[in-house]
Amino acid sequence: MITPDVPLAEPERPHSLAGIGAAIEACRRCPIGFNGTHAVMGEGPRDATLVIVGEQPGDVEEREGHPFVGPAGRLLNSHLEDAGIDRARTYVTNAVKHFKFVQRGKRRLHQSPTAKEIDICRWWIEGELELIQPQLVLALGGSAARGMLGKTVTIQKERGRPHPLAGGPEVWVTAHPSYLLRLKDEGRRTEEQRFAADLRKLAARMAELAP
Ligand code: SF4
């Protein structure tokens, strides 16, 4: 067998969102793709000005095949509505397209993707952004922020202000709604207020950029 002495060229990415959706289902670029789950593609209008990026599909999302339809999605929807951002006009996707989990009895418990897995899957979200060309991206939580910025950041330090990507959209980061759901009482109220404030700033930026 002849072994190539130069790395194989990156295959060409599909030139449509439907094509990317089909390709991620077959993707095995990182170990998560081998766990027998279905990949979940982003959803929303092709001309969305705002792309919202989560970490990865959860248990409900993987079963239903849609992003942000579980409890975290419902919390996100309610905060978007309060901030005056119409979710139907946003494109919602994830930094990692397959659901990483550990089986405990009948339950599939979420496991965070590694930095390397996020970096590998970034190739797909770059494809989505190339096609959609949004003005703004909202990254929810540390994994999404890494997927968009290419480095690990502290959400509390970087939230609520723009991070321009060279030749691309402005990235804004905030907490992931799943994190808010895990908090209780005063901690939950405080973090939800911060989350709401971040979304209001983003909504104001959307209004500034609107033609
Ligand atoms: S998680 Fe991303 S990179 Fe990994 S196999 Fe799935 S689509 Fe491919």
Residues whose N, C-alpha, C, O or C-beta is under 5 A from the ligand:
A	BS01	SF4	I24 C27 R28 R29 C30 I32 G33 V96 K97 H98 I120 C121
